Amino acid sequence: MHEVTLIEGVMNTVRASALEHDIVRITRVKLVIGKLSMALPDSLQFAFQVLGEQDDLFRGAQLEIEEQEIQCRCSDCQQEFVVDKDYRFVCNFCNGVNVEIIRGRELYIDHYEGDKN
């Protein structure tokens, strides 16, 4: 389950920033994850909850996840389209297969909120 490792990394990054800004308690963390990141939102939530309860800085914090669809641009007709749930990387407009992925690989901390000392 690589979600535990991902959440540990998120928590370490937020912790470092919180220390720099005199934040003593994290109340909310927002992640943006693309479908191609293959990170499972439910597993991320579970890992955050379990690890957060073991850490005074994160105890009681909420994890908000924004999922990004996979979006492509067709190199043949220049149209943009969202890839369907079957992961068919074929243009919806011209059936071209020469496509560029322009969104869906995201995995980043959008922001966090917390209380200062």
KOLTIKE-965809 format. One record per residue: residue in three letters; x, y, z of N, C-alpha, C, O in turn. Coordinates in pm, whole numbers, plus 50000, padded with zeros to 5 digits. Example, Ala and Ser with C-alpha at 12.3 -4.5 7.8 and 13.67 -1.06 7.14 Angstrom:
2
Ala513194943150780512304955050780513204967050780514244966850846
Ser512854977550708513674989450714512905000350787513415011450804
END
This chain:
117
Met500854988250000500005000050000500895012450000501385016550105
His501095018249883501975029849875501315042449928501985052749942
Glu500025041949958499325053650012499865057650149499905069550181
Val500285047850230500865051050361502145059050342502375068950411
Thr502985054750250504225061950222503945075950169504625085450206
Leu502945077150082502565090350030502115099550142502535111150148
Ile501275094450230500765102750340501895106350437501915117450490
Glu502825097250460503975100550545504755112150483505175121250554
Gly504935111850353505625122750284504865135850293505455146450315
Val503565135050276502715147050289502845152850430503035164950447
Met502735144250529502805148950666504175154850699504265164750772
Asn505225148950647506575154350671506735168050605507345177050663
Thr506205169550485506285182450415505495193150490505985204250510
Val504275189750530503435199250605504095202450739504105214050781
Arg504645192350806505305194550935506445204650921506575213751002
Ala507275202950819508405212050798507915226450776508475235950831
Ser506885227950696506335241250671505695247050797505855258950826
Ala504975238750872504325243350995505365248351096505155258451163
Leu506475241151107507535245451199508095259051160508385267351246
Glu508255261251030508765274150981507805285551011508235297051025
His506505282551021505495292951037504845292951176503775298751194
Asp505485286451273505015286051413503605280551426502835285151510
Ile503245270851344501945264451353502085252251444502965243851425
Val501195251551543501305241051644500275229951625500385219351686
Arg499275232351541498245222351518497715223751377497295234551335
Ile497725212751303497175212551167495695208751178495345199151247
Thr494845216251108493405213451112492885207650980491895200350980
Arg493545210750870493075205950740494245205650642495105214550641
Val494255195150560495235193950451494445190850325493585181950325
Lys494735198050217494065195250090495085189949990496105196349963
Leu494775178149936495595172049832494855172349699493635171449694
Val495605173749592495075172349457495755160049398496975159249392
Ile494935150449354495505138249297494845135349163493625135749149
Gly495665132349066495175128448935494905113548931495525105849005
Lys493985109648846493635095448837494825086848794494895075048830
Leu495755092548718496925084848676497955083248787498905075548772
Ser497795090248898498715088549010498525074849074499395069949144
Met497365068749048496995055649101496925055449253496955044749314
Ala496845067249315496645067949459495155066749487494345073549423
Leu494795058249579493385055749610492915065149721493445064649832
Pro491935073749691491475083349792491065077149925491415082450031
Asp490345066149922489915059750048491115054950129491135056250252
Ser492105049550062493305044850131494125056550185494695055650294
Leu494175067650110494845079550160494155084950285494815088650382
Gln492835085250281492065089950397492345081250519492585086250629
Phe492315068150498492555058750609493965060650666494135061350788
Ala494955061450580496345063250625496505076350701497185076850803
Phe495875086950650495965100050716495335099450855495875104850951
Gln494195092850864493495091750993494335083951093494505088251208
Val494865072551051495645064151142496935071151184497245071851303
Leu497675076351088498945082951121498725095951197499505099551285
Gly497655103151162497355115751229497045114051377497395122651458
Glu496395103251412496065100851553497305097651636497245098151759
Gln498395094351571499645091151642500575103251651501675102251704
Asp500125114651600500975126351589500205138551643499165142151590
Asp500725144651749500035156051811499765167451712498725173951721
Leu500655169751620500485180651524499255178451435498585188051398
Phe498975165951401497895162751307496645156951372495645154651304
Arg496665154651501495515148351567494245156451542494185168351573
Gly493235149951487491945156351459491885163851326490835169351291
Ala492975164151252493005171351124492155163951020491985151751026
Gln491645171450924490865166050814491695166050687492445175350660
Leu491545155450608492195154650478491125156550371490155149050365
Glu491305166550287490405169050174491145164950047492295168650027
Ile490475157349963491095152549840490275157349721489065155249715
Glu490955163649627490335167649500490915158649392492115158949366
Glu490065150849329490525141849223490455148949088489465155549056
Gln491495147449009491555153148875491365142048772492025131748778
Glu490475144348679490275134948570491495134948478492315144148483
Ile491595124948395492665124348295492175132148174491145128848115
Gln492905142348138492545150548023493665150047921494845150947956
Cys493295148647795494265147647687493975158047580492875163547571
Arg494985160547499494845168947380495255160347260496325154247260
Cys494415160147161494695152547040495675160346953495455172046924
Ser496745154046914497745160546829497265161946685497805169946609
Asp496265154146648495745154746511494735166146493494855174046399
Cys493745167046583492685177146565492755188346669491955197746663
Gln493675187546766493895197446870492765198846970492755208247050
Gln491815189746968490715190047066491185183947198492025175047201
Glu490615189047307490885183547439489695174947481488545178147450
Phe489985164047552488925155047596489335148047725490515146947756
Val488335143447798488545135947922488535121147887487655116347815
Val489505113947939489625099647914488545092447994488305095648111
Asp487885082847932486805075647998487325065848103488535063748116
Lys486415059948178486795051148289487495038448243488115031648325
Asp487425035248115488125023548061489545026948017490245018447962
Tyr489965039248041491305043948007491605042447858492675037847819
Arg490645046247775490835046347630491445059747590490775070047597
Phe492695059447550493385071647510493195073947361494165074247284
Val491935075547322491555077647182490715090247179489805091847260
Cys491005099047086490295111647074488795109347052488395101546965
Asn487985116147129486535115247117486015122146991484875119746951
Phe486825130546929486375138646816486765132546681485955132146589
Cys488025127646672488485122646541488975108146547489415102546446
Asn488895102146666489375088446688490885086946672491385075846656
Gly491595097846676493045097446670493655091546796493075092746905
Val494795085246782495475079246898496765086746934497465082847027
Asn497065097146861498245105246887497845116246986497575127646946
Val497805112747115497315122047216498385125047319499295117047344
Glu498265136647379499175141147483498365142447613497295148447613
Ile498865136847721498215138147851498545151847907499715155247925
Ile497515159747935497755173247987497305174848132497645184748197
Arg496535165248182496125165648323495795151548367495315143348289
Gly496055148848494495715135848549496855129148624496665118848688
Arg498045135048615499205129448686499485136448819500445133048889
Glu498665146148852498915154448969498965146249097498275136249113
Leu499785150849187499825145749323500585156349403501815156049411
Tyr499825165649462500485176449535499595181649649498385179549651
Ile500245188449741499565195049851499095208449798499915216849761
Asp497795210549795497255223449750497445233949859497945244849833
His497055230449980497265239350095496995231650224496485220450223
Tyr497345238050333496985232650465496585244350554496955255850529
Glu495835241150657495385251150755495785246350893495875234350919
Gly496025255850981496385252051116496305263751211495955274951173
Asp496625260851336496565271051443497975274851483498855266251499
Lys498175287751500499495292751545499605291851695498615290651768
Asn500835292451740501155291851882500625304151956500805305252077
END
